[in-house]
Structures are given as C-alpha cells and as structure tokens.
Amino acid sequence: LWFVGDLHGDLLALEAALALAAAESAGGPAPRFVFLGDLFDDGGHGLEVLLRVFELLAADPARACVLAGNHDEALGWDG
C-alpha cells in the first residue's frame, strides 16, 4: 500500500512514485495507492496529474483511493 500526497502538479514525482511502486511489487500483487490530496494548484502540470490519477482510478478502482486536500477543496465551488 503506497501513500502519495501533496503532488501539487508535479507530474514527474507522480510518475516516479508509480514506477517505484511497480518495481517494488514486481512478481507480487499490483500496488495499491492512497492519494492524500493536493494534486494540483501550485505546480505546472496540475491537469496532467489529475488526469493520470483518474486514469488509475478508471483502470482499476480497487487499486486507488483519493482524499481531497486543502488545496483541492479551496478550488471547489461553494454555491
């Protein structure tokens, strides 16, 4: 189980974490991820990070979970 948090639009960090998890679990069960929010808002690739995480969710919903961080909630619509 891998916990990934505060990516803030850093696509390279996300891909590095995914690659490390895949390498560490080679020959075993597929890694599972808990994303601890703050996927975007500061870095230059927020949309790409968000799309990549959603891609993981769509491919296998049992392998990934996303919790909203304070930056994620701050960008939300409040009515």
N, C-alpha and C positions, 0 to 999 in steps of 0.2 A: 504494500500500500504506500503510495507516494503522495506527499502533501506539497502543493506548489502554490505559493502566494505572492502577491504584490508584483506581478509582472509589469504592470504599468506600460503596456505597449511594447515590451521588449521581446520581439519575436525570436531573436537568436537565443535568448535564455530559455524560452519555452521549448524550442526545438532541441536544445542541448539537454534539458531535463527529460524530454521524451526519449532521446537517444540513449541517455544514461540508464533510464528505467528499462528500456528494451534490452540493452546489453547485460544488465544485471540479472534479468529474468530469462535470459536465453536458455532454452531447454526446459523451462518450467512454465507455470501458468502465466498468462498475459498480465502485465502490470495493471493495477487499478489506481485511479487518480482522484484526489480531492483538491479542487481548485479553491483557494481561500480568498477569492475576490481580488478587487483592484486589478482587473485585467487590462484596463485602459485608463486614459485620462492624462498621463504625463509623457509617455514615450511616443515615438514617431510611427509606430505600427499597431496602434490600438485596434483598428478594424481587423487587421490580419490576425492578431492574437485572438480576438473574439471569434472570428470565423474558424480558426484552427481548433479552438476548444469546442465549438459547436459541431465541427466535423467529427471530433472524437465522440461526442455525445450521440450523434446520429448513427455512427458506425456501430456502436455497442453501448447502449445506455447503462448497462450494468457495470461498466468499467470506469465511469466518470461521474463525478458529482461537482456541482458548482454552488458555492456560497457567495452571496453578494457582499462586497466590501464597502467601506465608507465612500470611496470614490465612485463606485458603481451606483450606489443609492443616491449620491448627490446629483448625478446626471439624470435621475428619474423624473418623470412627470408627476407633479403633486396635485393636479386637478385645476 
